[in-house]
């Protein structure tokens, strides 16, 4: 009975973490360039059960689960819908690739192309981080900006540089840092991206609100089932201690 309590309680913890992940996805459903997370669960230390004192063969009964645990929170890097904004400084990547931006903690990568112009005339993100070109930050001053499909940046018809677009063979090595930014970890090696730039457009998040709501409802139901199992085991334990134990 104690084992059953632990198994059911572990299921409650796992479902609570899963619903936290879904809630965060829903909160960022309208965040440009956001990539949704999924909580991946696994069986916790399953044990092989055999019958004992039943002959030399000891027939196998099967596997006994001991609960569930969240193995990892994985990021889904599929592209979101690209929508026109009419803003000349907005840019979306159609296909693979990430914009490179300069932050106080080093180079970071993002799919959010909601750019602006700072007081120094440099192209920056909404958080004020400088957007990197192949030869450093891009200074656009007050001119008319044009992004070519290949990432070339023109100001008043004169090319001033090229956006640093990077893609990764293994996107699992990109770690989230908030504000739609990713950090390259481990052996993540960036190469020039194959994606194309679409000016005056933004990539939206890849969160499907309807699907996330369905997943949240299913998660709540799973949580309730585990809670009922905890309650049932608690009642059995109460009977074992206070009624059976008295006999």
SVG drawing of the C-alpha trace seen along z (x, -y; Angstrom):
<svg xmlns="http://www.w3.org/2000/svg" viewBox="-12 -59 45 86">
<polyline fill="none" stroke="black" stroke-width="0.4" points="0.0,0.0 2.9,-2.4 4.3,-1.6 1.0,-2.5 0.9,-5.8 4.3,-6.7 3.4,-5.6 0.2,-7.7 1.9,-10.7 4.7,-10.6 2.0,-10.7 0.5,-13.8 3.9,-15.5 4.6,-14.6 1.2,-15.9 1.6,-19.1 4.9,-19.8 3.3,-18.9 0.5,-21.4 3.0,-24.1 4.7,-23.5 1.4,-23.8 0.4,-26.9 3.7,-28.5 3.1,-27.6 -0.4,-29.2 1.0,-32.4 3.4,-32.7 0.9,-31.9 1.3,-35.4 5.0,-35.8 6.8,-36.2 9.4,-33.4 8.4,-31.5 9.0,-27.7 6.7,-25.5 7.9,-23.0 6.7,-19.5 7.2,-17.6 8.4,-14.1 7.7,-11.5 9.1,-8.0 8.4,-5.1 10.3,-5.3 12.4,-2.2 10.0,0.5 10.7,3.9 10.3,7.4 7.8,9.5 8.1,13.3 6.0,15.9 8.0,17.5 7.6,20.9 5.9,22.1 8.4,24.5 11.9,24.1 10.9,22.0 9.5,19.1 6.9,17.9 7.2,14.3 4.2,12.1 5.3,9.0 6.7,5.5 5.6,3.5 5.6,-0.2 6.7,-2.3 5.4,-5.6 6.3,-8.3 8.8,-11.1 9.4,-13.9 12.5,-12.9 13.0,-16.2 11.3,-19.3 12.0,-19.3 11.7,-22.3 9.8,-21.8 11.6,-23.9 9.0,-23.7 8.3,-27.0 5.3,-29.1 3.0,-30.9 4.5,-33.9 2.3,-37.0 2.7,-40.4 3.1,-43.4 3.8,-46.2 6.8,-47.3 10.0,-47.6 12.2,-46.6 10.4,-43.3 11.9,-40.2 11.0,-36.5 13.1,-33.5 11.3,-31.2 13.0,-27.8 15.9,-27.0 18.0,-29.5 18.2,-31.9 19.1,-35.6 22.3,-36.2 22.1,-38.9 24.6,-40.4 23.7,-40.2 25.7,-41.0 26.1,-37.2 27.4,-36.7 26.0,-35.7 22.5,-34.4 20.0,-33.2 16.4,-33.9 13.6,-33.4 11.9,-36.7 12.6,-39.3 10.8,-42.2 13.6,-44.7 13.9,-48.4 16.5,-51.2 18.4,-52.5 19.7,-55.9 23.0,-55.1 21.3,-54.0 21.9,-50.3 19.5,-47.5 18.3,-46.0 15.8,-43.6 12.8,-44.6 14.9,-44.1 17.7,-46.4 20.2,-43.7 22.2,-44.5 21.4,-42.4 24.6,-40.9 25.7,-41.0 28.4,-38.9 30.9,-41.6 29.5,-42.9 26.5,-45.0 24.4,-46.6 24.2,-50.4 21.2,-51.6 21.0,-55.2 17.8,-56.9 17.8,-55.5 15.3,-53.4 16.0,-49.7 15.6,-46.8 16.2,-43.1 17.0,-40.9 16.0,-37.2 19.6,-36.2 20.1,-38.4 21.7,-41.4 20.8,-44.6 20.5,-47.8 20.1,-51.3 18.9,-53.9 19.8,-51.4 23.4,-50.8 24.4,-47.5 25.8,-47.9 26.2,-44.3 24.5,-41.0 22.4,-39.5 24.3,-36.7 21.9,-33.8 22.9,-30.6 21.4,-27.1 22.3,-24.0 22.4,-20.4 21.2,-19.4 18.7,-21.9 18.5,-19.9 21.8,-21.6 20.0,-25.0 19.0,-26.0 16.2,-28.5 17.1,-31.7 13.8,-33.6 12.7,-36.4 12.7,-33.9 16.5,-33.6 18.6,-30.5 22.1,-29.7 24.3,-27.2 25.5,-24.5 27.9,-21.6 29.2,-20.8 26.5,-22.9 28.2,-24.2 26.4,-26.8 26.7,-27.0 25.3,-29.6 21.5,-29.1 19.6,-28.0 16.5,-30.0 15.2,-33.0 14.4,-36.4 10.9,-37.9 10.8,-41.6 7.8,-43.2 6.7,-39.9 7.0,-38.1 7.1,-34.5 4.5,-33.8 4.8,-31.2 4.3,-27.5 1.8,-27.0 -1.5,-25.5 -3.9,-27.0 -6.6,-24.4 -4.3,-21.5 -2.6,-22.9 -6.0,-23.4 -6.9,-19.7 -3.6,-18.6 -4.2,-20.7 -7.7,-19.2 -6.2,-15.7 -3.5,-16.6 -6.0,-17.7 -7.9,-14.5 -4.8,-12.4 -3.9,-14.4 -7.4,-13.8 -7.1,-10.1 -3.8,-9.9 -5.3,-11.9 -8.1,-9.5 -5.6,-6.6 -3.8,-8.3 -7.0,-8.7 -8.0,-5.1 -4.6,-3.8 -4.9,-6.1 -8.3,-4.6 -6.9,-1.1 -4.0,-1.9 -6.3,-3.4 -8.4,-0.2 -5.2,2.0 -4.0,0.0 -7.2,-0.7 -9.3,2.3 -7.3,5.3 -4.4,4.5 -6.7,4.7 -7.7,8.3"/>
</svg>
